[in-house]
Amino acid sequence: MTVDPNPGPDDLAGRLARVRAAVEEAADAAGRRAAELTLIAVTKFHGAPLLRDLAALGVADFGESRHQEAREKAAELADLDSTWHFIGQLQSKKARQVAEYASVIHSVDRASLADLLASDERQSTGESIGCFVQVNLTPDPERGGVSPEGAEALAEHLAPLPGLRLLGVMAVAPNEGDPRAAFARLRSISEAVRTSFPRASAISAGMSNDFAAAIAEGATHLRIGSAITGNRPDRR
Ligand SMILES: *Cc1c(COP(=O)(O)O)cnc(C)c1O
């Protein structure tokens, strides 16, 4: 007989509760407070009703990776007052449209994209979009992100732009190898960025399968999808 390592009902509320408990446990183990972590529910490919259910369960932050889909959900759920995080690779021609609904963009990976996201008008109304410099921790240039060597230069480019606020660095762990080692590397990149920008102390890292390792290495923004939502509908 096998023992279920995750007892409790396999519904949305049950999965969310288990993720929250596991986040708390990982924070305790790292000597950190779970309250200082932002849990972003990644809801790509899921329809608006699921997001509404999550909001009713207290989820305030949603992560989306495809512009069209994100824009539709943000419009449909405008009454919820949720915070929208754009986490996917962002084409230059979509940049301005994403800036209309996203409060935070985790995937700024080139200076030209930062330039397109900047806005004097937003600055003049006292608003800003939070930005993470995405770092590519793999040797594959097709994966999103600036090279680790380029992260500081991109941070320096972005930080003074109007209407943008540099929050910190973001990465996805490579498919191969120990995620903890990858997140340790991200943490050292974060420390380098912080020598120039002490307030850019956020680290966006950790997905369903590796969030405990990310928390151990200082992650502040967790992007967790399938562990909360269940399997994504097949719409790739
Ligand atoms: C889909 C996605 C996630 C969430 O992945 P899960 O494995 O479902 O938790 C996190 N970050 C990015 C950039 C993603 O595209």
The ligand as an SDF file (V2000), in Angstrom:
LIG
                    3D

 15 15  0  0  0  0  0  0  0  0999 V2000
    4.2010   28.3010  -16.2830 C   0  0  0  0  0  0  0  0  0  0  0  0
    5.2280   29.1010  -15.5420 C   0  0  0  0  0  0  0  0  0  0  0  0
    5.3470   28.9830  -14.1480 C   0  0  0  0  0  0  0  0  0  0  0  0
    4.5380   28.0150  -13.3010 C   0  0  0  0  0  0  0  0  0  0  0  0
    4.9360   26.7000  -13.5730 O   0  0  0  0  0  0  0  0  0  0  0  0
    4.3730   25.4590  -12.7320 P   0  0  0  0  0  0  0  0  0  0  0  0
    5.3910   24.4010  -12.9600 O   0  0  0  0  0  0  0  0  0  0  0  0
    3.0480   25.1270  -13.2910 O   0  0  0  0  0  0  0  0  0  0  0  0
    4.3200   25.8660  -11.3130 O   0  0  0  0  0  0  0  0  0  0  0  0
    6.2660   29.8070  -13.5080 C   0  0  0  0  0  0  0  0  0  0  0  0
    7.0350   30.6750  -14.2120 N   0  0  0  0  0  0  0  0  0  0  0  0
    6.9600   30.8000  -15.5380 C   0  0  0  0  0  0  0  0  0  0  0  0
    7.8410   31.7770  -16.2460 C   0  0  0  0  0  0  0  0  0  0  0  0
    6.0540   30.0130  -16.2470 C   0  0  0  0  0  0  0  0  0  0  0  0
    5.9750   30.1410  -17.5810 O   0  0  0  0  0  0  0  0  0  0  0  0
  1  2  1  0
  2  3  1  0
  2 14  2  0
  3  4  1  0
  3 10  2  0
  4  5  1  0
  5  6  1  0
  6  7  2  0
  6  8  1  0
  6  9  1  0
 10 11  1  0
 11 12  2  0
 12 13  1  0
 12 14  1  0
 14 15  1  0
M  END
$$$$
